[in-house]
Structure formats: structure tokens, C-alpha cells
Amino acid sequence: MIDHMTFGVTKFDRSVAFYAAAFAPLNVTRLFTVPIEHTGGANVTGFGDDRPWFWITDDAPTKGPLHIALAAQTHAQVDAFYAAAIAAGGADNGAPGPRPHYHENYYGAFVLDPDCHNIEAVCHVAPASKNH
């Protein structure tokens, strides 16, 4: 289980705006900003639901591929995440849809954030039509 993660971004305010918009459909919001006097001059902020667990900083941009998948409760949330992330400046890296090569009920969407990190929303629940 992951308690929290932190990674570096190149333009802090741009990334804060991107994640605030992209995560809203998943009920993940910006919850905390570390006072700059406690960070050595870096901007640090945390997003989460009941507590901050997804942190970004401009201290040192993360280099190389980073893939983060966030759990969605419904296919509609995956769709909304994708639309919000694209509208916030993300780039398509896999439109919402089933990914049966992972498993029968895998439904995900992938976007590249402003630093080209692969951010995914995934639902592991069968579509509503299968549930009736």
C-alpha cells in the first residue's frame, strides 16, 4: 500500500492547476501546502481525499518516465477525469475505454501531464450494463 508520493515538476503553478482540474472528477483535491520556510525555498503541495497523499514540488523536477494510476469508482469518473485533464492542458495517451489485455473489467484512460508524466484513472468494476 502506498502512503504518499512526491515528485518534482518544472512549473509549479501550471502543475497545480492541471492536477486540481484533472483530479476533481475523482474527488481528489488540493489539501495542504507546506509553508515555504519549512521547505528550503521549494514550493510543495499535497492533493488527496481524506488526507494529502499525492505531493508535487518544484525542488527538483522528476526525470524519466513516471506512471501513476488513480482508482475511479465508475466508468463515468474515468471519462470525466480524461475530459478534465485534456481541458486542463494534458495530452492524450489513451482515451477512456476497456483494456481487456489487463483484465476483463479494466476500464482506464491515460493522459500526459504538463511534464509528460503518464497519469491514469482506472475502474476495475464491470460496466453497468453487465451488472443488470
Residue, then its C-alpha position, 0 to 999 in steps of 0.5 A: m500500500i502506498d502512503h504518499m508520493t512526491f515528485g518534482v515538476t518544472k512549473f509549479d503553478r501550471s502543475v497545480a492547476f492541471y492536477a486540481a482540474a484533472f483530479a476533481p472528477l475523482n474527488v481528489t483535491r488540493l489539501f495542504t501546502v507546506p509553508i515555504e520556510h519549512t521547505g528550503g525555498a521549494n514550493v510543495t503541495g499535497f492533493g488527496d481525499d481524506r488526507p494529502w497523499f499525492w505531493i508535487t514540488d518544484d525542488a527538483p523536477t522528476k526525470g524519466p518516465l513516471h506512471i501513476a494510476l488513480a482508482a475511479q469508482t465508475h466508468a463515468q469518473v474515468d471519462a470525466f477525469y480524461a475530459a478534465a485533464i485534456a481541458a486542463g492542458g494534458a495530452d492524450n495517451g489513451a482515451p477512456g475505454p476497456r483494456p481487456h489485455y489487463h483484465e476483463n473489467y479494466y476500464g482506464a484512460f491515460v493522459l500526459d501531464p504538463d511534464c509528460h508524466n503518464i497519469e491514469a484513472v482506472c475502474h476495475v468494476a464491470p460496466a453497468s450494463k453487465n451488472h443488470 
